[in-house]
Amino acid sequence: MYAFSEGLSYHQTRKELACNDGQVVSDRTVADWFRYCRETIAIYELENQRSQGKLGGPNKVVQIDESKFGKIKYNGGTHIEGHWVIGMIEDGNVDLRLEVCPDNERFADILVSLIKKTC
C-alpha cells in the first residue's frame, strides 16, 4: 500500500520489497495489491459522493464534460476499448462528481438522467 500511495511502478515496488535471501514478490502479487488499492479508493469516492448531496442550484454554474477511459487497440485503427464517463464540477467548488455511462451509451436521455441525478 505504501508503494501505491507513493506512486511507485511495479518494478520499483518489487525492488523495494526484495528480501536479502533472494525471494522476490511476483508481478501478479504487486498487480493484485495495486488493484485492491484502486478499488478501495473508488469505493470510498463513490460513498463520499453520495453523502455530499447534489451539485449546483440557483445561480450556480456546473461544468460538464465527457471522456472515454480505456486503452487503444493498436491492431484496429483508433478504436478505444473503455468506458464513457461524465464529469461534473460546480464553479468555485472542488467537489467533483463522476458518473459512468450505463452500457457505454451516450444518448441524450441517458446523459440527462445522469446529470439530473447529480445536479
MDAnalysis code that builds the backbone (N, CA, C; Angstrom):
import MDAnalysis as mda
import numpy as np

u = mda.Universe.empty(357, n_residues=119, atom_resindex=np.repeat(np.arange(119), 3), trajectory=True)
u.add_TopologyAttr("name", ["N", "CA", "C"] * 119)
u.add_TopologyAttr("resid", np.arange(1, 120))
u.add_TopologyAttr("resname", ["MET", "TYR", "ALA", "PHE", "SER", "GLU", "GLY", "LEU", "SER", "TYR", "HIS", "GLN", "THR", "ARG", "LYS", "GLU", "LEU", "ALA", "CYS", "ASN", "ASP", "GLY", "GLN", "VAL", "VAL", "SER", "ASP", "ARG", "THR", "VAL", "ALA", "ASP", "TRP", "PHE", "ARG", "TYR", "CYS", "ARG", "GLU", "THR", "ILE", "ALA", "ILE", "TYR", "GLU", "LEU", "GLU", "ASN", "GLN", "ARG", "SER", "GLN", "GLY", "LYS", "LEU", "GLY", "GLY", "PRO", "ASN", "LYS", "VAL", "VAL", "GLN", "ILE", "ASP", "GLU", "SER", "LYS", "PHE", "GLY", "LYS", "ILE", "LYS", "TYR", "ASN", "GLY", "GLY", "THR", "HIS", "ILE", "GLU", "GLY", "HIS", "TRP", "VAL", "ILE", "GLY", "MET", "ILE", "GLU", "ASP", "GLY", "ASN", "VAL", "ASP", "LEU", "ARG", "LEU", "GLU", "VAL", "CYS", "PRO", "ASP", "ASN", "GLU", "ARG", "PHE", "ALA", "ASP", "ILE", "LEU", "VAL", "SER", "LEU", "ILE", "LYS", "LYS", "THR", "CYS"])
u.atoms.positions = np.array([
    [0.828, -1.188, 0.000],
    [0.000, 0.000, 0.000],
    [0.873, 1.253, 0.000],
    [1.992, 1.180, 0.689],
    [2.920, 2.311, 0.705],
    [3.393, 2.617, -0.708],
    [3.786, 1.595, -1.439],
    [4.305, 1.785, -2.797],
    [3.240, 2.402, -3.697],
    [2.007, 1.953, -3.564],
    [0.911, 2.507, -4.358],
    [0.710, 3.977, -4.033],
    [0.670, 4.298, -2.742],
    [0.427, 5.686, -2.335],
    [1.565, 6.615, -2.734],
    [2.762, 6.072, -2.882],
    [3.913, 6.879, -3.297],
    [4.062, 6.938, -4.816],
    [3.204, 6.207, -5.534],
    [3.239, 6.231, -6.993],
    [4.375, 5.428, -7.601],
    [4.865, 4.426, -6.864],
    [5.944, 3.596, -7.395],
    [5.417, 2.681, -8.500],
    [6.271, 2.345, -9.449],
    [5.912, 1.399, -10.505],
    [5.957, -0.021, -9.934],
    [5.474, -0.992, -10.716],
    [5.562, -2.390, -10.289],
    [7.022, -2.765, -10.054],
    [7.883, -2.392, -10.990],
    [9.308, -2.727, -10.884],
    [9.923, -2.109, -9.623],
    [9.641, -0.841, -9.376],
    [10.173, -0.185, -8.177],
    [9.634, -0.844, -6.911],
    [8.369, -1.247, -6.942],
    [7.762, -1.902, -5.779],
    [8.436, -3.237, -5.505],
    [8.682, -4.011, -6.555],
    [9.351, -5.305, -6.375],
    [10.748, -5.113, -5.800],
    [11.477, -4.105, -6.270],
    [12.815, -3.829, -5.738],
    [12.734, -3.429, -4.267],
    [11.737, -2.622, -3.933],
    [11.556, -2.156, -2.550],
    [11.260, -3.330, -1.610],
    [10.550, -4.336, -2.117],
    [10.135, -5.472, -1.293],
    [11.090, -6.659, -1.353],
    [12.162, -6.553, -2.111],
    [13.106, -7.669, -2.243],
    [13.719, -8.017, -0.889],
    [13.815, -9.299, -0.624],
    [14.388, -9.790, 0.632],
    [15.873, -10.106, 0.446],
    [16.601, -10.112, 1.543],
    [18.032, -10.428, 1.499],
    [18.304, -11.870, 1.093],
    [17.327, -12.758, 1.292],
    [17.540, -14.167, 0.962],
    [17.238, -14.477, -0.510],
    [16.986, -13.458, -1.316],
    [16.770, -13.657, -2.744],
    [15.320, -13.814, -3.153],
    [14.410, -13.897, -2.189],
    [12.999, -14.023, -2.538],
    [12.477, -12.683, -3.056],
    [11.637, -12.770, -4.072],
    [11.041, -11.559, -4.632],
    [9.527, -11.728, -4.710],
    [8.845, -10.610, -4.714],
    [7.397, -10.606, -4.863],
    [7.084, -10.626, -6.358],
    [6.100, -11.413, -6.745],
    [5.772, -11.537, -8.171],
    [5.030, -10.299, -8.680],
    [5.094, -10.104, -9.994],
    [4.342, -9.014, -10.622],
    [2.849, -9.171, -10.352],
    [2.387, -10.412, -10.364],
    [0.961, -10.647, -10.133],
    [0.543, -10.202, -8.731],
    [1.375, -10.473, -7.728],
    [1.068, -10.050, -6.364],
    [1.014, -8.530, -6.275],
    [1.988, -7.875, -6.882],
    [2.006, -6.407, -6.880],
    [0.765, -5.878, -7.598],
    [0.430, -6.466, -8.744],
    [-0.748, -6.034, -9.502],
    [-2.020, -6.218, -8.682],
    [-2.133, -7.346, -7.972],
    [-3.311, -7.597, -7.134],
    [-3.437, -6.549, -6.034],
    [-2.334, -6.211, -5.388],
    [-2.371, -5.204, -4.323],
    [-2.689, -3.819, -4.872],
    [-2.115, -3.471, -6.018],
    [-2.420, -2.175, -6.632],
    [-3.899, -2.112, -7.020],
    [-4.440, -3.206, -7.573],
    [-5.859, -3.252, -7.929],
    [-6.717, -3.086, -6.678],
    [-6.346, -3.757, -5.597],
    [-7.078, -3.628, -4.336],
    [-7.092, -2.170, -3.878],
    [-5.946, -1.502, -3.965],
    [-5.865, -0.091, -3.557],
    [-6.764, 0.780, -4.430],
    [-6.741, 0.564, -5.748],
    [-7.588, 1.353, -6.650],
    [-9.066, 1.126, -6.349],
    [-9.454, -0.131, -6.118],
    [-10.852, -0.438, -5.823],
    [-11.286, 0.186, -4.507],
    [-10.422, 0.157, -3.506],
    [-10.735, 0.755, -2.208],
    [-10.951, 2.256, -2.350],
    [-10.099, 2.911, -3.112],
    [-10.240, 4.350, -3.333],
    [-11.530, 4.646, -4.093],
    [-11.843, 3.840, -5.099],
    [-13.067, 4.050, -5.876],
    [-14.301, 3.907, -4.995],
    [-14.335, 2.898, -4.138],
    [-15.471, 2.699, -3.231],
    [-15.607, 3.882, -2.286],
    [-14.489, 4.336, -1.729],
    [-14.518, 5.490, -0.829],
    [-15.069, 6.722, -1.545],
    [-14.574, 6.978, -2.758],
    [-15.006, 8.163, -3.502],
    [-16.494, 8.094, -3.837],
    [-16.992, 6.924, -4.226],
    [-18.417, 6.788, -4.531],
    [-19.274, 7.042, -3.296],
    [-18.878, 6.484, -2.159],
    [-19.623, 6.715, -0.921],
    [-19.558, 8.179, -0.516],
    [-18.405, 8.803, -0.702],
    [-18.240, 10.211, -0.375],
    [-19.128, 11.079, -1.271],
    [-19.202, 10.755, -2.572],
    [-20.069, 11.497, -3.492],
    [-21.518, 11.430, -3.052],
    [-21.963, 10.248, -2.670],
    [-23.366, 10.065, -2.281],
    [-23.707, 10.865, -1.029],
    [-22.754, 11.009, -0.124],
    [-23.016, 11.723, 1.124],
    [-22.964, 13.237, 0.950],
    [-22.415, 13.731, -0.161],
    [-22.251, 15.168, -0.368],
    [-23.516, 15.860, -0.866],
    [-24.479, 15.128, -1.359],
    [-25.663, 15.767, -1.924],
    [-25.427, 16.152, -3.375],
    [-26.328, 16.979, -3.895],
    [-26.265, 17.340, -5.307],
    [-25.423, 18.592, -5.532],
    [-24.942, 18.725, -6.761],
    [-24.203, 19.916, -7.182],
    [-25.181, 20.962, -7.695],
    [-24.716, 22.206, -7.758],
    [-25.479, 23.265, -8.400],
    [-26.560, 23.845, -7.522],
    [-27.492, 24.516, -8.166],
    [-28.576, 25.212, -7.503],
    [-28.806, 26.542, -8.203],
    [-29.703, 27.362, -7.649],
    [-29.970, 28.664, -8.269],
    [-28.690, 29.503, -8.371],
    [-28.494, 30.100, -9.523],
    [-27.337, 30.973, -9.798],
    [-25.991, 30.266, -9.665],
    [-25.973, 28.957, -9.794],
    [-24.723, 28.183, -9.756],
    [-24.461, 27.622, -11.148],
    [-23.191, 27.568, -11.526],
    [-22.799, 27.012, -12.820],
    [-22.087, 25.688, -12.577],
    [-22.544, 24.649, -13.257],
    [-21.907, 23.340, -13.175],
    [-21.319, 23.031, -14.551],
    [-20.022, 22.792, -14.586],
    [-19.356, 22.434, -15.838],
    [-19.425, 20.916, -16.011],
    [-19.748, 20.494, -17.221],
    [-19.935, 19.071, -17.509],
    [-19.114, 18.704, -18.741],
    [-18.434, 17.568, -18.675],
    [-17.678, 17.081, -19.824],
    [-17.703, 15.561, -19.808],
    [-17.401, 14.973, -20.943],
    [-17.366, 13.520, -21.038],
    [-16.006, 13.086, -21.555],
    [-15.568, 11.928, -21.103],
    [-14.297, 11.361, -21.552],
    [-14.434, 9.857, -21.616],
    [-13.627, 9.263, -22.457],
    [-13.592, 7.804, -22.531],
    [-12.284, 7.333, -21.919],
    [-12.392, 6.477, -20.926],
    [-11.226, 5.938, -20.245],
    [-11.012, 4.512, -20.712],
    [-9.834, 4.235, -21.216],
    [-9.543, 2.901, -21.704],
    [-8.195, 2.868, -22.370],
    [-8.032, 1.903, -23.256],
    [-6.756, 1.769, -23.947],
    [-7.000, 1.593, -25.437],
    [-6.033, 2.050, -26.220],
    [-6.118, 1.955, -27.669],
    [-5.719, 0.550, -28.099],
    [-6.502, -0.019, -28.983],
    [-6.160, -1.306, -29.584],
    [-5.388, -1.008, -30.865],
    [-4.098, -1.303, -30.875],
    [-3.235, -0.907, -31.980],
    [-3.523, -1.623, -33.291],
    [-4.128, -2.791, -33.243],
    [-4.376, -3.506, -34.496],
    [-5.711, -3.135, -35.130],
    [-6.413, -2.176, -34.582],
    [-7.728, -1.845, -35.124],
    [-7.953, -0.367, -35.335],
    [-6.980, 0.372, -35.796],
    [-7.161, 1.798, -36.022],
    [-7.158, 2.572, -34.721],
    [-8.105, 3.506, -34.593],
    [-8.130, 4.350, -33.395],
    [-9.252, 3.965, -32.437],
    [-9.794, 2.778, -32.572],
    [-10.846, 2.323, -31.659],
    [-10.282, 2.193, -30.246],
    [-10.985, 2.766, -29.285],
    [-10.536, 2.709, -27.893],
    [-11.505, 1.845, -27.104],
    [-10.975, 0.815, -26.453],
    [-11.771, -0.016, -25.551],
    [-11.836, 0.716, -24.215],
    [-13.023, 0.874, -23.653],
    [-13.097, 1.544, -22.362],
    [-14.507, 1.970, -22.013],
    [-14.606, 2.885, -21.054],
    [-15.891, 3.339, -20.523],
    [-16.032, 4.847, -20.689],
    [-17.223, 5.279, -21.090],
    [-17.527, 6.701, -21.149],
    [-17.905, 7.172, -19.754],
    [-17.315, 8.282, -19.345],
    [-17.539, 8.839, -18.013],
    [-17.930, 10.307, -18.161],
    [-18.949, 10.722, -17.416],
    [-19.375, 12.115, -17.381],
    [-18.798, 12.731, -16.107],
    [-18.093, 13.834, -16.263],
    [-17.532, 14.551, -15.122],
    [-18.265, 15.863, -14.918],
    [-18.563, 16.198, -13.663],
    [-19.280, 17.430, -13.341],
    [-18.610, 18.116, -12.162],
    [-18.435, 19.436, -12.274],
    [-17.857, 20.211, -11.184],
    [-18.540, 21.573, -11.146],
    [-18.858, 22.012, -9.938],
    [-19.501, 23.309, -9.751],
    [-18.426, 24.386, -9.690],
    [-18.633, 25.498, -10.412],
    [-17.679, 26.608, -10.368],
    [-17.493, 27.082, -8.929],
    [-16.240, 27.284, -8.533],
    [-15.930, 27.748, -7.184],
    [-15.982, 26.659, -6.133],
    [-16.057, 25.412, -6.556],
    [-16.166, 24.288, -5.630],
    [-15.203, 23.203, -6.107],
    [-14.591, 22.500, -5.191],
    [-13.660, 21.433, -5.570],
    [-14.338, 20.067, -5.608],
    [-15.631, 20.034, -5.338],
    [-16.380, 18.780, -5.287],
    [-16.656, 18.276, -6.700],
    [-15.922, 17.259, -7.126],
    [-16.040, 16.679, -8.461],
    [-16.935, 15.453, -8.399],
    [-17.785, 15.285, -9.396],
    [-18.627, 14.096, -9.493],
    [-18.354, 13.396, -10.808],
    [-18.290, 12.089, -10.762],
    [-18.087, 11.268, -11.952],
    [-19.204, 10.244, -12.035],
    [-19.737, 10.056, -13.223],
    [-20.772, 9.054, -13.464],
    [-20.383, 8.245, -14.696],
    [-20.388, 6.937, -14.574],
    [-20.101, 6.061, -15.709],
    [-21.386, 5.880, -16.507],
    [-21.302, 6.051, -17.822],
    [-22.473, 5.875, -18.687],
    [-22.868, 4.401, -18.709],
    [-24.118, 4.091, -18.352],
    [-24.544, 2.695, -18.352],
    [-24.502, 2.110, -19.761],
    [-24.045, 0.892, -19.868],
    [-23.921, 0.176, -21.146],
    [-23.084, 0.942, -22.164],
    [-22.262, 1.869, -21.677],
    [-21.358, 2.646, -22.537],
    [-22.108, 3.434, -23.608],
    [-23.340, 3.848, -23.303],
    [-24.156, 4.599, -24.258],
    [-24.241, 6.055, -23.829],
    [-24.237, 6.962, -24.824],
    [-24.262, 8.394, -24.534],
    [-25.450, 9.081, -25.196],
    [-26.583, 8.442, -25.227],
    [-27.777, 9.059, -25.787],
    [-28.232, 10.195, -24.878],
    [-28.913, 11.178, -25.465],
    [-29.315, 12.373, -24.720],
    [-30.111, 12.029, -23.467],
    [-31.076, 11.108, -23.573],
    [-31.903, 10.788, -22.405],
    [-31.083, 10.171, -21.277],
    [-30.073, 9.382, -21.624],
    [-29.205, 8.777, -20.609],
    [-28.356, 9.853, -19.943],
    [-27.773, 10.742, -20.747],
    [-26.931, 11.808, -20.192],
    [-27.744, 12.742, -19.307],
    [-28.956, 13.098, -19.746],
    [-29.804, 13.988, -18.945],
    [-30.150, 13.336, -17.616],
    [-30.453, 12.036, -17.616],
    [-30.788, 11.363, -16.350],
    [-29.584, 11.324, -15.406],
    [-28.373, 11.131, -15.937],
    [-27.168, 11.156, -15.099],
    [-26.935, 12.546, -14.519],
    [-27.164, 13.562, -15.335],
    [-26.973, 14.940, -14.867],
    [-28.006, 15.285, -13.802],
    [-29.267, 14.910, -14.009],
    [-30.317, 15.199, -13.021],
    [-30.059, 14.472, -11.706],
    [-29.490, 13.292, -11.799],
    [-29.174, 12.521, -10.589],
    [-28.117, 13.233, -9.744],
    [-27.215, 13.956, -10.404],
    [-26.074, 14.570, -9.731],
    [-26.285, 16.047, -9.436],
    [-27.040, 16.735, -10.275],
    [-27.214, 18.191, -10.117],
    [-28.628, 18.531, -9.685],
])
